[in-house]
Amino acid sequence: MDFERLKEIIVDTLACDEDKVKPEADLIKDLEIDSLSLVELHMALEDELGVSIPDGEIGKLHTVQDVYDYLQKAKA
Amino acid sequence: MEKKRLNEILGIRYPIIQGGMANIASGEFAAVCSEAGALGLIGSGGIRSAEELRRQIHILRERTKKPFGVNLMLMNPETEKMVDIVCEEKVPVVTTGAGNPGAYMERFKAAGILVIPVVAAPILAKHLERIGADAVIAEGCESGGHIGEMTTMTLIPQTVDAVDIPVIAAGGIADHRQMQAVLTLGACGAQIGTALLAAEECPIHENYKEAVLKAQGSDTIVTGRIGGTPVRVLKNQMSREYVKREKAGEDRMELEKFTLGSLRRAVFEGDTKNGSLMAGQSCGQLKEIRPVAEILAEICRGI
């Protein structure tokens, strides 16, 4: 998955402003993600990649870059 | 194929789970509810040590051989040890609230426990089904205590459509009309909390019971909306003051201090002015104190 696709999924699930989705953006502070939106994003990423992401892992990801890096590893 | 009702799934008489109300749902009360034909739940919220939970399980088992469950409040600092205890004790059913039970799922499954998380949104139900929940309790914001945003009317059909596992409705169900309604919406049964506050056997202070009976359906208020932990309680001096301070932008820690121990004050001391009298909007329908068995029979009349 490239960064643009991740950005698309984030904008889609969080209904947030596209310009805000930068690598350094913090999910909570900048994108104002709440716990239910996080679940939505979690499931959208699982569907996209066809892998299961443990609940404990998703909580460790803070920025958009963290999510991107995690997905690169998960896919490999 | 006709969907199975909750009573068939659990091997009990009525399609009802008794809500695992913190500080209220003791082993003794849960035993009464199981004996009367519902699934009695011991509420772990308010239980301070894991060993106390074990003691409550033993108290229940001395009084009934019928199926029962434990509600685990996942925010409880003793959760880790309590998970061990429900597994060791082979508790038949665990319901979970205030968090995501994902991290404990494997241990529950290995102990043969039926896991039924409480959810307030269809998306969470979908996620929990994916990680192995056996059913979900979808709780609308009509209910008492900690609540979400969606109403039972919208939450139940959307959750039923989102998952293949059974959905149990909660929030606003206190008589046979509402039970019929949630079955129509696709639920397989209901969890009942508020209606059981008015039970003869319910171990809350008489003043609390009186306040619930006196309350109109419009006499509840939601505290903590701004801070992100909404809780539905009866309007009284304390809850009104809380909401006022919250609107004025008072610091969360200060507000927390203000409510510290308030549920215990209501349940055990009967302090109706400064206690937190948790109750759902169905309080407006409750007119008299009756035995649990009568309340359950009335809710299931005609279904």
Interface residues (C-beta under 8 A of the other chain):
Chain A: D34 L36 V39 E40 H42 M43 E46 S52 P54 D55 G56
Chain B: N100 G102 A103 A121 I123 L124 K126 H127 R130 I131 G228
